[in-house]
Amino acid sequence: MNAGEIWSLPFAISAFAVASILILVFGVRMTRDAADLAARSSLGDTLVGALLLGITTSLPEIATSSTAALDGHANLAVSNAIGSVAGQTVFLAIVDMTYRKANLEHAAASAENLVLGTLLVVLLATVMIGVALPDVVAWHIHPATILLFAAYFKGLHMVSEVHTQPMWMPRRTRETDSEDHADTTPGGRSLPGLWSSFAVGAALTAFSGWLLARAAVPISIHSGLSETLVGGVLTGLAGSMPELVTALAAVRLGALSLAVGDILGGNCFDALIVGFSDVLYTEGSVYTAAGPHLNFLLALTTLLAAILLMGLVFREKHGVANIGLESFLLLLLYIAGMAMLLIAP
């Protein structure tokens, strides 16, 4: 029995509002702890953002897609994960608007973020291949799922290698993030205390994000929207709210690489959720069952990721309305794409 059959519309809207408030409160707290951990460890902002914030804030998407896959809703499972990637990529454009000194893609330049961006394109392309291939499975697992997991873990290893032994570095300017956030380090708190505080904040933020995504399901069911639109827009954006809150909080703290690493790391993990969904979907390949309607959302999301990657490489200091040209294009293409999903039969 799904949430739409259990929750009434007023209860779902109330749960949605409560979860949003909890995400705001605990997301900010968790981001501050993550910035302190990055400053007091050898991981650095990008790795902390990708591994700690990115994965933790993606737990709601795991819950939503896993539940959909177990219930036999392949389209919802995959479109929720890919829709989250699209929404979170556009979130960077929103975060860019809040940072006025320079374009975020210029200020947060790092080799680690470039590897993460490239990894995201590889993962999305792998999902596209899985959708295009026949329904060939072994123990109900598609070969594309094996490739997804292999690419993801290899990519994380490469990010770690780039952080510890970089072969090249981006040119530093006055606007480039230095990852020096000593002013945010709380006095008197030990490193174990920071980890404990982060764990509590992460658990509450993840639960709130899951509640937000679950509340979005009955709201969408009452509206009669399609699974692709529901997963690509409503639950995808709802479950991605923790990423937006933590990225905004990171920018406010001056931890720019942490903000970008959070979004990119979360995006890579969300793409991997398609593999988790395939493992849990027992009626064949989740890629084939998701159907051809997913192709547009996949192509749009890959295009958004590629534009973001180009922005990280080009590093424009100032652009349209004091945001990067890539941020402007991300917003324009996302709005147009969601409008096409809304009017599509």
Backbone hydrogen bonds, N-H to C=O, Kabsch-Sander energy under -0.5 kcal/mol:
donor,donor_aa,acceptor,acceptor_aa,energy
5,E,2,N,-1.3
6,I,2,N,-0.8
7,W,3,A,-2.9
12,A,8,S,-2.4
13,I,9,L,-2.4
14,S,10,P,-2.1
15,A,11,F,-2.6
16,F,12,A,-2.2
17,A,13,I,-2.0
18,V,14,S,-2.5
19,A,15,A,-2.6
20,S,16,F,-1.8
21,I,17,A,-1.8
22,L,18,V,-2.3
23,I,19,A,-2.4
24,L,20,S,-1.8
25,V,21,I,-2.2
26,F,22,L,-2.7
27,G,23,I,-2.1
28,V,24,L,-1.3
29,R,25,V,-1.5
30,M,26,F,-2.6
31,T,27,G,-2.0
32,R,28,V,-2.1
33,D,29,R,-2.1
34,A,30,M,-2.4
35,A,31,T,-2.5
36,D,32,R,-2.0
37,L,33,D,-2.5
38,A,34,A,-2.4
39,A,35,A,-1.9
40,R,36,D,-1.6
41,S,38,A,-0.7
44,G,38,A,-0.6
47,L,43,L,-0.5
48,V,44,G,-2.1
49,G,45,D,-2.8
50,A,46,T,-2.8
51,L,47,L,-3.1
52,L,47,L,-0.5
52,L,48,V,-1.6
53,L,48,V,-1.9
54,G,49,G,-3.1
55,I,50,A,-0.5
56,T,52,L,-1.9
57,T,53,L,-2.7
58,S,55,I,-0.7
59,L,56,T,-1.4
62,I,58,S,-1.6
63,A,59,L,-2.2
64,T,60,P,-2.4
65,S,61,E,-2.7
66,S,62,I,-2.7
67,T,63,A,-2.1
68,A,64,T,-2.2
69,A,65,S,-2.5
70,L,66,S,-2.6
71,D,67,T,-1.8
72,G,69,A,-1.3
73,H,68,A,-3.0
74,A,72,G,-1.3
77,A,73,H,-2.2
78,V,74,A,-2.4
79,S,75,N,-2.7
80,N,76,L,-2.0
81,A,77,A,-1.3
82,I,78,V,-2.7
83,G,79,S,-2.6
84,S,80,N,-1.7
85,V,81,A,-1.5
86,A,82,I,-2.2
87,G,83,G,-2.6
88,Q,84,S,-2.7
89,T,85,V,-2.0
90,V,86,A,-1.8
91,F,87,G,-1.5
92,L,88,Q,-1.0
92,L,89,T,-0.6
93,A,89,T,-0.6
93,A,90,V,-0.9
94,I,90,V,-1.5
95,V,91,F,-2.9
96,D,92,L,-2.3
97,M,93,A,-1.3
98,T,94,I,-0.7
98,T,95,V,-1.1
99,Y,95,V,-0.6
99,Y,96,D,-1.0
100,R,98,T,-0.7
103,N,317,K,-2.6
106,H,103,N,-0.9
107,A,103,N,-2.3
108,A,104,L,-2.6
109,A,106,H,-1.1
114,L,110,S,-1.6
115,V,111,A,-2.0
116,L,112,E,-2.4
117,G,113,N,-2.4
118,T,114,L,-2.3
119,L,115,V,-2.8
120,L,116,L,-2.1
121,V,117,G,-1.7
122,V,118,T,-2.1
123,L,119,L,-2.5
124,L,120,L,-2.5
125,A,121,V,-2.4
126,T,122,V,-1.9
127,V,123,L,-1.9
128,M,124,L,-2.1
129,I,125,A,-2.1
130,G,126,T,-2.2
131,V,127,V,-2.2
132,A,128,M,-1.7
133,L,129,I,-1.8
136,V,134,P,-2.3
137,V,135,D,-0.6
138,A,141,I,-2.2
141,I,138,A,-1.0
145,T,142,H,-1.4
146,I,142,H,-0.9
147,L,143,P,-1.9
148,L,144,A,-2.3
149,F,145,T,-2.2
150,A,146,I,-2.3
151,A,147,L,-2.8
152,Y,148,L,-2.5
153,F,149,F,-2.3
154,K,150,A,-2.0
155,G,151,A,-2.4
156,L,152,Y,-2.3
157,H,153,F,-1.9
158,M,154,K,-2.0
159,V,155,G,-2.2
160,S,156,L,-2.2
161,E,157,H,-2.3
162,V,158,M,-2.7
163,H,159,V,-1.8
164,T,160,S,-2.1
165,Q,161,E,-3.1
176,T,173,T,-1.1
177,D,107,A,-3.9
181,H,179,E,-0.8
184,T,181,H,-2.0
185,T,182,A,-1.2
189,R,186,P,-0.8
190,S,188,G,-0.5
194,L,190,S,-2.0
195,W,191,L,-2.4
196,S,192,P,-2.4
197,S,193,G,-2.4
198,F,194,L,-2.7
199,A,195,W,-2.4
200,V,196,S,-2.2
201,G,197,S,-2.4
202,A,198,F,-2.9
203,A,199,A,-2.4
204,L,200,V,-2.3
205,T,201,G,-2.5
206,A,202,A,-2.7
207,F,203,A,-2.3
208,S,204,L,-2.3
209,G,205,T,-2.5
210,W,206,A,-2.4
211,L,207,F,-2.6
212,L,208,S,-2.3
213,A,209,G,-2.3
214,R,210,W,-2.6
215,A,211,L,-2.3
216,A,212,L,-1.3
217,V,213,A,-0.9
219,I,215,A,-1.2
220,S,216,A,-2.3
221,I,217,V,-2.4
222,H,218,P,-2.3
223,S,219,I,-1.0
224,G,220,S,-1.0
224,G,221,I,-0.7
225,L,220,S,-1.4
230,V,226,S,-2.8
231,G,227,E,-3.1
232,G,228,T,-2.7
233,V,229,L,-2.0
234,L,229,L,-1.0
235,T,230,V,-2.4
236,G,230,V,-0.7
237,L,233,V,-2.4
238,A,234,L,-2.6
239,G,235,T,-2.6
240,S,236,G,-0.6
241,M,238,A,-1.3
243,E,240,S,-0.7
244,L,240,S,-1.5
245,V,241,M,-2.5
246,T,242,P,-2.6
247,A,243,E,-2.3
248,L,244,L,-2.5
249,A,245,V,-2.3
250,A,246,T,-2.3
251,V,247,A,-2.1
252,R,248,L,-2.0
253,L,249,A,-1.6
254,G,250,A,-0.5
254,G,251,V,-1.1
255,A,250,A,-2.5
256,L,254,G,-1.4
259,A,255,A,-1.6
260,V,256,L,-2.2
261,G,257,S,-2.7
262,D,258,L,-2.1
263,I,259,A,-1.9
264,L,260,V,-2.8
265,G,261,G,-2.7
266,G,262,D,-2.2
267,N,263,I,-2.4
268,C,264,L,-2.4
269,F,265,G,-2.0
270,D,266,G,-2.4
271,A,267,N,-2.1
272,L,268,C,-1.6
273,I,269,F,-1.1
274,V,270,D,-0.5
274,V,271,A,-1.1
275,G,272,L,-1.0
276,F,272,L,-1.5
277,S,273,I,-2.7
278,D,274,V,-1.9
279,V,275,G,-1.9
280,L,276,F,-1.9
281,Y,277,S,-1.8
282,T,280,L,-0.7
289,A,285,S,-2.3
290,A,286,V,-1.5
291,G,287,Y,-0.6
291,G,288,T,-1.0
294,L,291,G,-1.4
295,N,292,P,-1.8
297,L,293,H,-0.6
298,L,294,L,-2.4
299,A,295,N,-2.8
300,L,296,F,-2.6
301,T,297,L,-2.3
302,T,298,L,-2.4
303,L,299,A,-2.1
304,L,300,L,-2.3
305,A,301,T,-2.3
306,A,302,T,-2.3
307,I,303,L,-2.3
308,L,304,L,-2.3
309,L,305,A,-2.3
310,M,306,A,-2.3
311,G,307,I,-2.0
312,L,308,L,-2.0
313,V,309,L,-1.6
314,F,310,M,-3.0
315,R,311,G,-2.4
322,N,319,G,-1.7
323,I,320,V,-2.1
328,F,324,G,-2.1
329,L,325,L,-2.5
330,L,326,E,-2.5
331,L,327,S,-2.1
332,L,328,F,-2.4
333,L,329,L,-3.0
334,Y,330,L,-2.2
335,I,331,L,-2.3
336,A,332,L,-2.2
337,G,333,L,-2.7
338,M,334,Y,-2.7
339,A,335,I,-1.9
340,M,336,A,-1.8
341,L,337,G,-2.0
342,L,338,M,-1.9
343,I,339,A,-1.8
344,A,340,M,-1.4
